[in-house]
């Protein structure tokens, strides 16, 4: 018995993880695929309908509206987040007594619960008593109704997304600090200014971090739910009605669990395709170097 235990000690150590993976990931994943092929309202037994749910998705105008909104949000927020994060990381890449405090201040918002953050930004964007419009009023600008006007509501959510860039900043900062100092010295000897040093030295050195953050932010953008649900409820006129919100409504509001499961599997495919874009771009860029 002791010999068997020694020979299988590795399996025993990883068994809790394997059991957790099977129970909490593989099994629900398989059940969701089964339900995606059924008409299931959670009150009656699921009725097999084959690929009917997937065919209905292709004809669903609300689905395409949610996909469009999500793509707009991701297409603007991901590059904007990357640019701001890299800029802040570059500013923090200095030896200073205050740098540690500044890094803490940048990272702290990422640990604030989304619901609490949404309530804070609800007040900031309030058209009557919000801080943002109050500051705009000081310089003679009549602030818009941020969360109730088309165009401005999406802009408000994109701006709010910058609240949680601390994790990306930390990753970019770590990548910057791993760039050999000799490369910067060589670039300075060649007469490169700060911008050219960043483009030709810093950016290539942190390319893997850029790809990693882009993929993570792509996945996050396709799963955004809490902040628009609390702040705009998908409005006005469904201009901020995102994919996960539509999936949630079908599952728990309309009680169409089979259709929601099909939406979930389509979401997995869409996330995978979008996440491939930064990876393929990076492969193309690295192959040409």
FENHUUR-V23556 format. One record per pair of residues at least 6 apart in sequence whose C-alpha atoms are under 8 Angstrom apart, sorted by the first residue. I is the first residue (numbers start at 1). GAP is how many residues later the second one is. D is the distance in whole Angstrom. If there is no record, write none. Layout:
# FENHUUR-V23556
i->I gap->GAP d->D
i->I gap->GAP d->D
This chain:
# FENHUUR-V23556
i->32 gap->226 d->8
i->32 gap->229 d->5
i->32 gap->230 d->8
i->33 gap->228 d->7
i->33 gap->229 d->7
i->33 gap->232 d->7
i->35 gap->11 d->7
i->35 gap->222 d->7
i->35 gap->223 d->5
i->35 gap->226 d->6
i->35 gap->227 d->8
i->36 gap->17 d->7
i->36 gap->221 d->8
i->36 gap->222 d->5
i->36 gap->223 d->6
i->36 gap->224 d->7
i->36 gap->225 d->5
i->36 gap->226 d->4
i->37 gap->11 d->6
i->37 gap->12 d->6
i->37 gap->13 d->5
i->37 gap->14 d->6
i->37 gap->15 d->7
i->37 gap->16 d->7
i->37 gap->221 d->7
i->37 gap->225 d->7
i->38 gap->8 d->6
i->38 gap->9 d->5
i->38 gap->10 d->4
i->38 gap->11 d->5
i->38 gap->12 d->7
i->38 gap->15 d->8
i->38 gap->220 d->5
i->38 gap->221 d->8
i->39 gap->7 d->6
i->39 gap->8 d->5
i->39 gap->9 d->6
i->39 gap->10 d->6
i->39 gap->217 d->7
i->39 gap->218 d->8
i->39 gap->219 d->5
i->39 gap->220 d->7
i->40 gap->6 d->4
i->40 gap->7 d->6
i->40 gap->215 d->8
i->40 gap->216 d->6
i->40 gap->217 d->5
i->40 gap->218 d->5
i->41 gap->214 d->5
i->41 gap->215 d->5
i->41 gap->216 d->6
i->41 gap->217 d->7
i->42 gap->213 d->7
i->42 gap->215 d->7
i->53 gap->205 d->7
i->53 gap->206 d->6
i->53 gap->209 d->6
i->54 gap->205 d->8
i->54 gap->208 d->6
i->54 gap->209 d->8
i->57 gap->6 d->7
i->57 gap->206 d->8
i->63 gap->180 d->7
i->63 gap->183 d->7
i->65 gap->173 d->8
i->65 gap->176 d->8
i->66 gap->175 d->6
i->66 gap->176 d->5
i->66 gap->177 d->5
i->66 gap->180 d->7
i->67 gap->175 d->7
i->67 gap->176 d->6
i->69 gap->170 d->7
i->69 gap->171 d->6
i->69 gap->172 d->7
i->69 gap->173 d->6
i->69 gap->174 d->8
i->70 gap->151 d->7
i->70 gap->152 d->6
i->70 gap->172 d->5
i->70 gap->173 d->6
i->73 gap->81 d->7
i->73 gap->85 d->7
i->73 gap->148 d->7
i->74 gap->144 d->7
i->74 gap->147 d->5
i->74 gap->148 d->7
i->76 gap->82 d->7
i->77 gap->81 d->6
i->77 gap->84 d->7
i->78 gap->136 d->7
i->78 gap->139 d->6
i->78 gap->140 d->7
i->81 gap->80 d->8
i->81 gap->81 d->6
i->81 gap->84 d->7
i->82 gap->86 d->8
i->82 gap->128 d->8
i->82 gap->131 d->8
i->82 gap->132 d->8
i->85 gap->80 d->6
i->85 gap->81 d->8
i->85 gap->83 d->6
i->85 gap->84 d->5
i->85 gap->87 d->7
i->86 gap->83 d->7
i->86 gap->86 d->6
i->86 gap->87 d->8
i->88 gap->81 d->7
i->89 gap->80 d->5
i->89 gap->81 d->7
i->89 gap->83 d->6
i->89 gap->84 d->5
i->89 gap->87 d->8
i->90 gap->83 d->7
i->90 gap->86 d->8
i->92 gap->7 d->6
i->92 gap->10 d->8
i->92 gap->11 d->7
i->92 gap->81 d->7
i->93 gap->80 d->7
i->93 gap->83 d->7
i->93 gap->84 d->7
i->103 gap->67 d->8
i->106 gap->59 d->8
i->106 gap->60 d->5
i->106 gap->63 d->8
i->107 gap->57 d->8
i->107 gap->58 d->7
i->107 gap->59 d->4
i->107 gap->60 d->6
i->107 gap->62 d->8
i->107 gap->63 d->8
i->108 gap->58 d->7
i->109 gap->54 d->6
i->109 gap->55 d->6
i->109 gap->57 d->7
i->110 gap->53 d->8
i->110 gap->54 d->5
i->110 gap->55 d->7
i->110 gap->56 d->6
i->110 gap->57 d->7
i->114 gap->112 d->7
i->114 gap->113 d->7
i->115 gap->111 d->7
i->115 gap->112 d->7
i->115 gap->115 d->8
i->118 gap->109 d->6
i->118 gap->112 d->7
i->118 gap->113 d->7
i->119 gap->111 d->8
i->119 gap->112 d->8
i->121 gap->39 d->7
i->122 gap->109 d->6
i->123 gap->6 d->7
i->123 gap->7 d->5
i->123 gap->8 d->7
i->124 gap->6 d->5
i->124 gap->7 d->5
i->124 gap->8 d->6
i->124 gap->9 d->8
i->125 gap->6 d->7
i->125 gap->7 d->6
i->125 gap->8 d->7
i->125 gap->20 d->8
i->125 gap->21 d->6
i->125 gap->22 d->7
i->125 gap->31 d->8
i->126 gap->6 d->8
i->126 gap->7 d->8
i->126 gap->19 d->7
i->126 gap->20 d->7
i->126 gap->21 d->8
i->127 gap->6 d->6
i->127 gap->16 d->7
i->127 gap->17 d->7
i->127 gap->18 d->5
i->127 gap->19 d->7
i->132 gap->11 d->8
i->133 gap->9 d->7
i->133 gap->10 d->5
i->133 gap->11 d->8
i->134 gap->9 d->8
i->136 gap->6 d->7
i->136 gap->7 d->6
i->137 gap->6 d->7
i->144 gap->8 d->8
i->145 gap->7 d->7
i->146 gap->6 d->5
i->146 gap->7 d->5
i->146 gap->10 d->6
i->147 gap->6 d->4
i->147 gap->9 d->7
i->147 gap->84 d->7
i->147 gap->85 d->6
i->147 gap->89 d->8
i->148 gap->84 d->7
i->148 gap->87 d->7
i->148 gap->88 d->6
i->149 gap->87 d->6
i->150 gap->86 d->6
i->150 gap->87 d->8
i->150 gap->89 d->6
i->151 gap->88 d->8
i->153 gap->79 d->7
i->153 gap->82 d->8
i->153 gap->83 d->8
i->153 gap->86 d->8
i->153 gap->87 d->7
i->154 gap->85 d->7
i->154 gap->86 d->6
i->157 gap->70 d->8
i->157 gap->71 d->7
i->168 gap->45 d->6
i->171 gap->38 d->7
i->171 gap->42 d->8
i->172 gap->34 d->7
i->172 gap->37 d->6
i->172 gap->38 d->7
i->175 gap->30 d->7
i->175 gap->31 d->5
i->175 gap->34 d->6
i->176 gap->26 d->6
i->176 gap->29 d->7
i->176 gap->30 d->6
i->178 gap->27 d->8
i->179 gap->22 d->8
i->179 gap->23 d->7
i->179 gap->26 d->6
i->179 gap->27 d->8
i->183 gap->18 d->7
i->184 gap->13 d->7
i->184 gap->17 d->7
i->187 gap->10 d->6
i->187 gap->14 d->8
i->188 gap->9 d->8
i->207 gap->75 d->8
i->211 gap->67 d->6
i->211 gap->68 d->6
i->211 gap->71 d->7
i->214 gap->61 d->8
i->214 gap->64 d->7
i->215 gap->60 d->5
i->215 gap->61 d->8
i->215 gap->63 d->7
i->215 gap->64 d->8
i->218 gap->53 d->7
i->218 gap->56 d->7
i->218 gap->57 d->6
i->219 gap->52 d->6
i->219 gap->56 d->7
i->222 gap->21 d->7
i->222 gap->22 d->7
i->222 gap->45 d->8
i->222 gap->49 d->7
i->223 gap->20 d->7
i->223 gap->21 d->6
i->224 gap->18 d->7
i->224 gap->19 d->8
i->224 gap->20 d->7
i->225 gap->17 d->7
i->225 gap->19 d->6
i->225 gap->20 d->6
i->228 gap->6 d->6
i->228 gap->12 d->7
i->228 gap->13 d->8
i->228 gap->14 d->8
i->229 gap->16 d->7
i->232 gap->8 d->7
i->233 gap->7 d->8
i->233 gap->8 d->7
i->234 gap->6 d->5
i->234 gap->7 d->4
i->234 gap->8 d->7
i->234 gap->11 d->8
i->235 gap->6 d->7
i->243 gap->24 d->8
i->247 gap->13 d->5
i->247 gap->16 d->6
i->247 gap->17 d->7
i->248 gap->12 d->7
i->249 gap->6 d->8
i->250 gap->6 d->5
i->250 gap->7 d->7
i->250 gap->9 d->7
i->250 gap->10 d->5
i->251 gap->6 d->5
i->251 gap->7 d->8
i->251 gap->8 d->8
i->251 gap->9 d->5
i->251 gap->10 d->8
